[in-house]
Amino acid sequence: MPGQPAAAAAFDFAGWTAHQLGRVEMALSSWVTADSPADLGHPMRYAVLDGGKRLRPLLVLAAAETGQPADRAASDDAATRAACAVELIHAYSLVHDDMPCMDNDVLRRGKPTVHVQFGEAQALLAGDALQALAFELLVPGDDALPAALSAHLCRQLALAAGVHGMAGGQAIDLASVGLKLTQAELERMHRLKTGALLQASVMMGAACAEVGAEQLCHLSDYGRHLGLAFQVVDDVLDVVADTQTLGKTAGKDAESDKPTFVSLLGLQGAQSYASALIDQAHAALAASQLPNTAALHALAELVGGRTH
Amino acid sequence: MPGQPAAAAAFDFAGWTAHQLGRVEMALSSWVTADSPADLGHPMRYAVLDGGKRLRPLLVLAAAETGQPADRAASDDAATRAACAVELIHAYSLVHDDMPCMDNDVLRRGKPTVHVQFGEAQALLAGDALQALAFELLVPGDDALPAALSAHLCRQLALAAGVHGMAGGQAIDLASVGLKLTQAELERMHRLKTGALLQASVMMGAACAEVGAEQLCHLSDYGRHLGLAFQVVDDVLDVVADTQTLGKTAGKDAESDKPTFVSLLGLQGAQSYASALIDQAHAALAASQLPNTAALHALAELVGGRTH
């Protein structure tokens, strides 16, 4: 595969992932607490814990391994916080996206969606509170993170989540139902809706580890290609996977007349496009000449080949 | 009135307010732009511009006048950003709060609510994007604010907006319909639901102007008393004002069987309690021995005596 160093073959990705997932789950569980006014922490924990693939946190942590920070322990702490922050933003977006006024989905990760389980009002508030908590995590009260890093991470996350990122992409998505989009229009939607946060995950991890400006550009390319590949694969899976494998209702896109890469390029065309994007992600990593990119390489492979 | 310096009598509050409102409206209009994916900026602008009393921004700007910052221009810029950030959080909370799954209100500031005007999905997304934008404003990309101040403001805002602040208070509110609350329980709800953001407004303004730690404690007291007074007056107004004066549907609380200070203390009792809280706010200002508290004094008077 182009650009992948030979050393990556020896990388124990399963072991790495298990270790990092343990780190993320423990941190999320400690920061999203049940102890809360009117039990609002319960739908928050339900939305966040037990079941996510944690792709975004893994991207943060993998990107943080490519740098040479002056203080590794401080960098690790920052990366854990950034990993959890991007996951909280992702989790809140799913809660709101599943609501009746949006996608009206009743099943998520094989469980009832938050509004089905807790009611719409609690779902709305839990999502709102998760977004606030994401920013809170990035600025610990005890000065554990350098203020410049906290501020930088807050800005990256706000941009990725906001009107010119995820929320704007969802607005395009809503406005596009039943429309015939060009490939460029479809890509713009996905670059905002899911790509921005995936790319921000990479960039935030790199910032935690003090990766240099020039190398950041290559990581940005990696994140952009990977982010788009993720969505193309998602569209493929919506067609080929059944509901049980997917953990959410399959065939929703076609049913709701949403434009997809499959409807635009055909099934095989979409699969080829995903492969090409993953190759580009690998090439960007190679161009960065950064050390310790094995986890980022493996995550790109995972995105390209995932079954759910 | 206790604690109010004689100089305050000469303070041109109307002139001050007009000047600060102009500053806030111009900044909000420039930062909440119409140019956006799928026109999501339109419901965002509709929610934010033209019609708010801007109490929270005025508190930020008034508190920022009490400090002696090393760089006044930089402090003013920070305060403008903080003022707009708290208003965006307030605005998003109103958008979500008005939705059918929450208070189901169709009228706000004399206009159709956002979901009535733009649909529920756009309202949900516009609110989400406004929250993200609030944090974005606090971290300008050009290093215009010191990173330590940006980070501090982000943390204050996240805490005030989140599960142990505004969102948690709204969860208590929802869970309290039809229940008989004690005064302590009612106060806890309001300290979170509206008090936290009002108090944060004062503290964020003070942080922008480098107010010292001991004096911050007094300003914190001021903000707490004022925040609670605001809600007591709100309950009084819900009973005595008509819909046209209020700009929103009057009598909603009694109709929806929500506990209020009026139902707990009676109309006159609630009015007396509001006056006592405003007196405490003035006393906290006097205890701070800060200069230039005339605007904060006048805002407390405004909260105590407002008709809408």
HADDOCK unambig.tbl for C-alpha pairs under 7 A between the chains (distance, minus, plus):
assign (segid A and resid 36 and name CA) (segid B and resid 163 and name CA) 6.79 0.50 0.50
assign (segid A and resid 36 and name CA) (segid B and resid 164 and name CA) 6.77 0.50 0.50
assign (segid A and resid 37 and name CA) (segid B and resid 164 and name CA) 6.86 0.50 0.50
assign (segid A and resid 37 and name CA) (segid B and resid 168 and name CA) 5.20 0.50 0.50
assign (segid A and resid 37 and name CA) (segid B and resid 169 and name CA) 6.92 0.50 0.50
assign (segid A and resid 37 and name CA) (segid B and resid 171 and name CA) 6.87 0.50 0.50
assign (segid A and resid 37 and name CA) (segid B and resid 172 and name CA) 6.21 0.50 0.50
assign (segid A and resid 38 and name CA) (segid B and resid 171 and name CA) 5.72 0.50 0.50
assign (segid A and resid 38 and name CA) (segid B and resid 172 and name CA) 5.00 0.50 0.50
assign (segid A and resid 38 and name CA) (segid B and resid 175 and name CA) 6.64 0.50 0.50
assign (segid A and resid 40 and name CA) (segid B and resid 168 and name CA) 6.53 0.50 0.50
assign (segid A and resid 40 and name CA) (segid B and resid 171 and name CA) 6.41 0.50 0.50
assign (segid A and resid 101 and name CA) (segid B and resid 120 and name CA) 5.88 0.50 0.50
assign (segid A and resid 101 and name CA) (segid B and resid 121 and name CA) 5.34 0.50 0.50
assign (segid A and resid 102 and name CA) (segid B and resid 121 and name CA) 5.51 0.50 0.50
assign (segid A and resid 120 and name CA) (segid B and resid 101 and name CA) 5.87 0.50 0.50
assign (segid A and resid 121 and name CA) (segid B and resid 101 and name CA) 5.33 0.50 0.50
assign (segid A and resid 121 and name CA) (segid B and resid 102 and name CA) 5.50 0.50 0.50
assign (segid A and resid 125 and name CA) (segid B and resid 167 and name CA) 5.96 0.50 0.50
assign (segid A and resid 128 and name CA) (segid B and resid 167 and name CA) 6.99 0.50 0.50
assign (segid A and resid 129 and name CA) (segid B and resid 162 and name CA) 4.59 0.50 0.50
assign (segid A and resid 129 and name CA) (segid B and resid 163 and name CA) 5.22 0.50 0.50
assign (segid A and resid 129 and name CA) (segid B and resid 167 and name CA) 5.83 0.50 0.50
assign (segid A and resid 132 and name CA) (segid B and resid 158 and name CA) 4.94 0.50 0.50
assign (segid A and resid 132 and name CA) (segid B and resid 161 and name CA) 6.30 0.50 0.50
assign (segid A and resid 132 and name CA) (segid B and resid 162 and name CA) 5.14 0.50 0.50
assign (segid A and resid 133 and name CA) (segid B and resid 158 and name CA) 6.46 0.50 0.50
assign (segid A and resid 133 and name CA) (segid B and resid 162 and name CA) 6.24 0.50 0.50
assign (segid A and resid 135 and name CA) (segid B and resid 158 and name CA) 6.13 0.50 0.50
assign (segid A and resid 136 and name CA) (segid B and resid 155 and name CA) 5.38 0.50 0.50
assign (segid A and resid 136 and name CA) (segid B and resid 158 and name CA) 5.27 0.50 0.50
assign (segid A and resid 136 and name CA) (segid B and resid 159 and name CA) 6.62 0.50 0.50
assign (segid A and resid 139 and name CA) (segid B and resid 151 and name CA) 6.16 0.50 0.50
assign (segid A and resid 139 and name CA) (segid B and resid 155 and name CA) 5.76 0.50 0.50
assign (segid A and resid 147 and name CA) (segid B and resid 147 and name CA) 5.62 0.50 0.50
assign (segid A and resid 147 and name CA) (segid B and resid 148 and name CA) 4.90 0.50 0.50
assign (segid A and resid 147 and name CA) (segid B and resid 151 and name CA) 5.83 0.50 0.50
assign (segid A and resid 148 and name CA) (segid B and resid 147 and name CA) 4.90 0.50 0.50
assign (segid A and resid 148 and name CA) (segid B and resid 148 and name CA) 6.66 0.50 0.50
assign (segid A and resid 150 and name CA) (segid B and resid 151 and name CA) 5.95 0.50 0.50
assign (segid A and resid 151 and name CA) (segid B and resid 139 and name CA) 6.18 0.50 0.50
assign (segid A and resid 151 and name CA) (segid B and resid 147 and name CA) 5.83 0.50 0.50
assign (segid A and resid 151 and name CA) (segid B and resid 150 and name CA) 5.94 0.50 0.50
assign (segid A and resid 151 and name CA) (segid B and resid 151 and name CA) 4.98 0.50 0.50
assign (segid A and resid 155 and name CA) (segid B and resid 136 and name CA) 5.40 0.50 0.50
assign (segid A and resid 155 and name CA) (segid B and resid 139 and name CA) 5.77 0.50 0.50
assign (segid A and resid 158 and name CA) (segid B and resid 132 and name CA) 4.95 0.50 0.50
assign (segid A and resid 158 and name CA) (segid B and resid 133 and name CA) 6.48 0.50 0.50
assign (segid A and resid 158 and name CA) (segid B and resid 135 and name CA) 6.14 0.50 0.50
assign (segid A and resid 158 and name CA) (segid B and resid 136 and name CA) 5.29 0.50 0.50
assign (segid A and resid 159 and name CA) (segid B and resid 136 and name CA) 6.64 0.50 0.50
assign (segid A and resid 161 and name CA) (segid B and resid 132 and name CA) 6.30 0.50 0.50
assign (segid A and resid 162 and name CA) (segid B and resid 129 and name CA) 4.61 0.50 0.50
assign (segid A and resid 162 and name CA) (segid B and resid 132 and name CA) 5.14 0.50 0.50
assign (segid A and resid 162 and name CA) (segid B and resid 133 and name CA) 6.25 0.50 0.50
assign (segid A and resid 163 and name CA) (segid B and resid 36 and name CA) 6.79 0.50 0.50
assign (segid A and resid 163 and name CA) (segid B and resid 129 and name CA) 5.23 0.50 0.50
assign (segid A and resid 164 and name CA) (segid B and resid 36 and name CA) 6.78 0.50 0.50
assign (segid A and resid 164 and name CA) (segid B and resid 37 and name CA) 6.86 0.50 0.50
assign (segid A and resid 167 and name CA) (segid B and resid 125 and name CA) 5.97 0.50 0.50
assign (segid A and resid 167 and name CA) (segid B and resid 128 and name CA) 6.98 0.50 0.50
assign (segid A and resid 167 and name CA) (segid B and resid 129 and name CA) 5.83 0.50 0.50
assign (segid A and resid 168 and name CA) (segid B and resid 37 and name CA) 5.20 0.50 0.50
assign (segid A and resid 168 and name CA) (segid B and resid 40 and name CA) 6.55 0.50 0.50
assign (segid A and resid 169 and name CA) (segid B and resid 37 and name CA) 6.94 0.50 0.50
assign (segid A and resid 171 and name CA) (segid B and resid 37 and name CA) 6.86 0.50 0.50
assign (segid A and resid 171 and name CA) (segid B and resid 38 and name CA) 5.72 0.50 0.50
assign (segid A and resid 171 and name CA) (segid B and resid 40 and name CA) 6.41 0.50 0.50
assign (segid A and resid 172 and name CA) (segid B and resid 37 and name CA) 6.20 0.50 0.50
assign (segid A and resid 172 and name CA) (segid B and resid 38 and name CA) 5.00 0.50 0.50
assign (segid A and resid 175 and name CA) (segid B and resid 38 and name CA) 6.65 0.50 0.50
